[in-house]
Amino acid sequence: MAWFKRKEKGIQTSTEQKKDTPKGLWYKSPTGKIVEADELAKNFYVSPEDDYHVRIGSKEYFSILFDDNKFKELDKDMVSKDPLKFVDTKKYSERLEQAQEKTNLKDAVRTAVGKSKGKDLVIACMDFAFIGGSMGSVVGEKIARAIDHSIQNKIPFLMISKSGGARMMEAALSLMQLAKTSAKLAQLADAGIPYISLCTDPTTGGTTASYAMLGDINIAEPGALIGFAGPRVVKEATGKDLPENFQTSEFLLEHGFLDFITHRRDLKNKVNQYIDLIQNQPLRA
C-alpha cells in the first residue's frame, strides 16, 4: 500500500499562488551548455563550461574595465533624428523609439571616461542590442567627440566595436561617419595618444572598414566574427567554398589581420599593458 494517497484529484493551487521561474536565471550557450546567470557574471560573462564569450554591452564592459565601475559618461543625452523620413516596414522614428524603450539606451554607442588600473581611460563601447549596433550619425559623432576628449586631455582611447555595419535608414549620412571617425583617429595619432581597438562578436560592415581596424594595436575576443560582409554574402559573391572558421578572430590572427586575441578575464590587464608599452611607461601590476 502506498504511504501517500492524494485526497483530491487535480492540482488545487489557485492561479494567484502559482509561481513561475523568473527569466534570466540561466543562460544556454550555442554549444548547449547551461550556466547560472550569477555564475556567468562572476566569470566575466564567459561560459565556464566551453569558454564561449557571451555577447555583452557597454554596461558590462564598463564594469569590467573601469575601476570600481566608476566613470563619467560623455554626451549621454545625444539622440538620433530622422532627416530622411525613412520608412521600410515601419518608420525609422518608430524604430528609434522602440529601441530606446527596449534597451534603455539612447543609441548604439556609449562613451565614458574613468580610471582603469589607476589611470584615466576614454572608452567608446557599442551596443548590439540597439538596432544591431548599427552606425548612424549619433554613433559617429559620439565617437568623434570621445576622441576629441582624449586629445584635449591627453588620455588613451579604447574603442569596443560590436556592430552589424552602417545604419541603412540614414543612408549617406551614416557612410559619412566612416570618414569622420577615421579623420579623428588620424588627429589622435598625430597627438601621440594611444588607441586600442577591440573587436567583439560581431564586428562587420562600415565599422570594420573604418575605426575598428585603425588601432595602434588591434585585438579581439576569442571566436568573434570579424569582417566586412558576412560569410554567406562572401560565398555568394565569390562562388567559392570558404575556409573553415572563416572570419573568426582566430582565422584573422593567423592571417595577420589582428595583433592579439585577448580573453575577457584578461582584458583590463592587457589593454592597460598595451597602453603602457606604447607610452614607454613602467608596466602596471
C-alpha positions as CSV (number, residue, x, y, z in Angstrom):
1,M,0.0,0.0,0.0
2,A,1.3,3.5,-0.9
3,W,2.4,5.6,2.0
4,F,0.9,8.7,0.4
5,K,-2.6,9.0,-1.1
6,R,-4.0,12.2,-2.7
7,K,-7.3,13.2,-1.1
8,E,-8.5,15.2,-4.1
9,K,-7.8,14.8,-7.8
10,G,-6.0,17.6,-9.8
11,I,-3.8,20.5,-8.7
12,Q,-5.6,22.7,-6.2
13,T,-3.2,25.7,-6.2
14,S,-5.0,28.9,-7.1
15,T,-3.8,31.0,-10.0
16,E,-2.7,33.8,-7.6
17,Q,-0.4,31.4,-5.7
18,K,1.3,29.9,-8.7
19,K,4.9,31.0,-9.2
20,D,6.9,30.9,-12.5
21,T,10.7,30.7,-12.7
22,P,11.9,34.3,-13.3
23,K,13.6,34.9,-16.7
24,G,17.3,35.4,-16.8
25,L,18.3,32.9,-14.1
26,W,20.0,30.7,-16.6
27,Y,22.0,31.1,-19.8
28,K,22.3,28.5,-22.6
29,S,25.4,28.8,-24.8
30,P,25.3,28.0,-28.5
31,T,27.0,24.6,-27.7
32,G,24.1,23.8,-25.4
33,K,25.9,24.4,-22.0
34,I,23.6,25.7,-19.2
35,V,25.1,28.3,-16.9
36,E,23.6,30.2,-13.9
37,A,23.4,33.9,-14.7
38,D,25.2,34.8,-11.5
39,E,28.0,32.4,-12.2
40,L,28.3,33.8,-15.7
41,A,28.6,37.4,-14.4
42,K,31.3,36.4,-12.0
43,N,33.2,34.7,-14.8
44,F,33.2,37.9,-16.9
45,Y,30.2,36.7,-19.0
46,V,32.2,33.8,-20.3
47,S,30.7,30.3,-20.1
48,P,33.0,28.3,-17.8
49,E,31.9,25.1,-19.5
50,D,33.0,25.8,-23.0
51,D,34.7,29.3,-22.8
52,Y,32.1,30.8,-25.0
53,H,32.2,34.7,-24.8
54,V,28.6,35.8,-24.4
55,R,27.6,39.0,-26.2
56,I,27.5,41.8,-23.7
57,G,27.1,45.6,-24.0
58,S,28.5,48.8,-22.7
59,K,27.2,48.3,-19.1
60,E,29.1,45.1,-18.7
61,Y,32.3,46.3,-20.4
62,F,32.4,49.4,-18.3
63,S,32.0,47.3,-15.2
64,I,34.9,45.1,-16.3
65,L,37.3,47.9,-17.4
66,F,36.7,50.9,-15.1
67,D,38.0,50.7,-11.5
68,D,35.1,50.1,-9.1
69,N,32.7,50.7,-12.1
70,K,33.1,54.4,-11.6
71,F,33.1,56.6,-14.7
72,K,31.7,59.8,-16.3
73,E,29.5,59.2,-19.3
74,L,30.1,61.7,-22.2
75,D,27.3,63.1,-24.4
76,K,24.8,60.7,-22.8
77,D,21.7,62.6,-24.0
78,M,22.6,62.7,-27.7
79,V,19.9,61.0,-29.8
80,S,19.3,60.3,-33.5
81,K,16.9,62.2,-35.7
82,D,15.1,61.1,-38.9
83,P,16.2,63.7,-41.5
84,L,15.4,61.4,-44.5
85,K,11.9,60.5,-43.1
86,F,12.9,56.9,-43.8
87,V,10.2,54.2,-44.0
88,D,10.5,50.5,-44.7
89,T,8.2,48.1,-42.8
90,K,7.8,50.9,-40.3
91,K,9.0,54.5,-39.8
92,Y,12.7,55.0,-38.7
93,S,11.5,57.3,-36.0
94,E,9.3,54.5,-34.6
95,R,12.3,52.1,-34.7
96,L,14.3,54.6,-32.7
97,E,11.6,55.0,-30.0
98,Q,11.1,51.2,-29.7
99,A,14.9,50.6,-29.5
100,Q,15.2,53.2,-26.8
101,E,12.4,51.8,-24.8
102,K,13.6,48.2,-25.2
103,T,17.3,48.8,-24.3
104,N,17.1,51.8,-22.1
105,L,19.9,53.3,-24.4
106,K,19.9,56.5,-26.4
107,D,21.8,55.0,-29.3
108,A,24.2,52.2,-30.3
109,V,27.3,53.6,-28.6
110,R,28.1,54.9,-25.1
111,T,31.3,56.9,-24.4
112,A,32.8,57.4,-21.0
113,V,36.0,58.4,-19.1
114,G,37.2,57.0,-15.9
115,K,40.2,55.3,-14.1
116,S,41.4,51.9,-15.3
117,K,44.1,50.4,-13.2
118,G,44.6,53.8,-11.6
119,K,45.0,55.9,-14.8
120,D,42.5,57.8,-17.0
121,L,41.0,56.0,-20.0
122,V,38.4,57.0,-22.5
123,I,36.2,54.2,-23.7
124,A,33.6,54.1,-26.6
125,C,31.6,50.9,-26.5
126,M,29.0,49.8,-29.0
127,D,25.7,48.1,-28.0
128,F,24.5,45.4,-30.5
129,A,21.1,45.4,-28.8
130,F,20.3,48.9,-30.2
131,I,19.3,48.2,-33.9
132,G,22.1,45.7,-34.3
133,G,24.8,48.1,-33.2
134,S,24.4,49.9,-36.5
135,M,26.5,53.0,-37.1
136,G,24.5,56.2,-37.6
137,S,25.2,59.9,-37.3
138,V,25.0,59.8,-33.5
139,V,27.4,56.8,-33.2
140,G,29.9,58.6,-35.4
141,E,29.5,61.9,-33.6
142,K,29.8,60.4,-30.1
143,I,33.0,58.5,-31.1
144,A,34.4,61.7,-32.7
145,R,33.7,63.7,-29.5
146,A,35.2,60.9,-27.3
147,I,38.4,61.1,-29.4
148,D,38.4,64.9,-29.0
149,H,38.2,64.4,-25.2
150,S,41.2,62.1,-25.4
151,I,43.2,64.6,-27.4
152,Q,42.3,67.6,-25.2
153,N,43.1,65.8,-22.0
154,K,45.9,63.5,-23.4
155,I,44.1,60.3,-22.3
156,P,44.4,56.9,-24.1
157,F,41.4,55.8,-26.2
158,L,39.8,52.4,-26.3
159,M,37.1,51.5,-28.9
160,I,35.0,48.4,-28.4
161,S,33.3,47.5,-31.6
162,K,30.2,45.3,-31.9
163,S,28.2,46.2,-35.0
164,G,26.2,45.0,-38.0
165,G,27.6,47.9,-40.0
166,A,26.2,51.2,-41.3
167,R,22.6,52.2,-40.5
168,M,20.7,52.0,-43.8
169,M,18.0,54.3,-42.5
170,E,20.4,57.2,-42.6
171,A,21.9,56.3,-46.0
172,A,24.9,58.5,-47.0
173,L,24.7,60.3,-43.6
174,S,25.7,57.0,-42.0
175,L,28.5,56.3,-44.5
176,M,30.0,59.8,-43.8
177,Q,30.8,58.6,-40.3
178,L,33.5,56.3,-41.7
179,A,35.5,59.3,-42.9
180,K,34.8,61.4,-39.9
181,T,35.9,58.9,-37.3
182,S,38.9,57.9,-39.4
183,A,40.0,61.6,-39.6
184,K,39.6,62.0,-35.9
185,L,41.8,58.9,-35.2
186,A,44.4,60.4,-37.5
187,Q,44.4,63.5,-35.2
188,L,44.7,61.2,-32.2
189,A,47.7,59.6,-33.8
190,D,49.3,63.0,-34.6
191,A,48.9,63.9,-30.9
192,G,50.8,60.7,-30.0
193,I,47.9,59.3,-27.9
194,P,47.5,55.5,-27.8
195,Y,44.4,54.0,-29.5
196,I,43.5,50.3,-28.7
197,S,40.8,48.8,-30.9
198,L,38.9,45.8,-29.5
199,C,36.7,43.8,-32.0
200,T,34.0,41.7,-30.5
201,D,31.3,39.5,-31.9
202,P,30.2,40.7,-34.4
203,T,32.3,43.4,-36.0
204,T,31.2,43.9,-39.6
205,G,30.4,46.4,-42.4
206,G,31.4,50.0,-42.2
207,T,32.7,49.6,-38.6
208,T,35.3,47.2,-39.8
209,A,36.0,49.4,-42.8
210,S,36.8,52.4,-40.5
211,Y,37.7,52.8,-36.8
212,A,37.7,49.1,-35.9
213,M,40.9,48.4,-37.9
214,L,42.8,51.6,-37.2
215,G,44.1,50.9,-33.8
216,D,47.8,51.2,-32.7
217,I,47.0,47.7,-31.6
218,N,44.1,45.7,-32.9
219,I,42.8,43.0,-30.6
220,A,39.7,40.7,-30.5
221,E,37.8,38.4,-28.2
222,P,38.0,34.6,-28.9
223,G,35.6,33.3,-31.5
224,A,34.4,36.7,-32.7
225,L,33.0,37.2,-36.2
226,I,35.0,40.0,-37.8
227,G,34.8,41.0,-41.5
228,F,33.2,43.4,-43.9
229,A,30.5,41.3,-45.5
230,G,29.2,38.2,-43.7
231,P,30.4,34.7,-44.8
232,R,27.1,34.0,-46.6
233,V,27.4,37.1,-48.7
234,V,31.1,36.5,-49.5
235,K,30.4,32.9,-50.5
236,E,27.5,34.0,-52.8
237,A,29.7,36.8,-54.3
238,T,32.8,34.6,-55.0
239,G,31.0,31.3,-55.7
240,K,33.6,29.5,-53.7
241,D,33.6,27.5,-50.5
242,L,35.2,29.4,-47.6
243,P,37.9,28.1,-45.4
244,E,37.0,26.6,-42.0
245,N,36.4,29.2,-39.3
246,F,36.5,31.9,-42.0
247,Q,36.3,35.5,-40.5
248,T,36.7,34.3,-36.9
249,S,39.2,36.2,-34.8
250,E,41.5,33.1,-34.8
251,F,41.5,32.9,-38.6
252,L,42.2,36.7,-38.8
253,L,45.0,36.5,-36.3
254,E,46.6,33.7,-38.3
255,H,46.5,35.8,-41.4
256,G,47.9,39.0,-39.9
257,F,44.6,41.0,-39.6
258,L,44.8,41.2,-35.8
259,D,47.7,41.7,-33.3
260,F,46.3,39.6,-30.4
261,I,43.3,37.7,-29.2
262,T,42.5,38.6,-25.6
263,H,40.3,36.5,-23.2
264,R,37.8,38.7,-21.4
265,R,39.1,37.8,-18.0
266,D,42.5,39.3,-19.0
267,L,41.0,42.3,-20.9
268,K,41.6,45.0,-18.3
269,N,45.2,43.9,-17.6
270,K,46.0,43.5,-21.3
271,V,44.6,46.8,-22.5
272,N,46.5,48.8,-19.9
273,Q,49.7,46.8,-20.6
274,Y,49.5,47.7,-24.3
275,I,49.0,51.3,-23.3
276,D,52.0,51.3,-21.0
277,L,54.1,49.7,-23.7
278,I,53.1,52.2,-26.4
279,Q,53.8,55.1,-24.0
280,N,57.1,53.5,-22.9
281,Q,56.0,53.6,-19.2
282,P,56.5,51.1,-16.4
283,L,54.0,48.3,-16.6
284,R,51.3,48.4,-14.0
285,A,50.9,45.4,-11.7
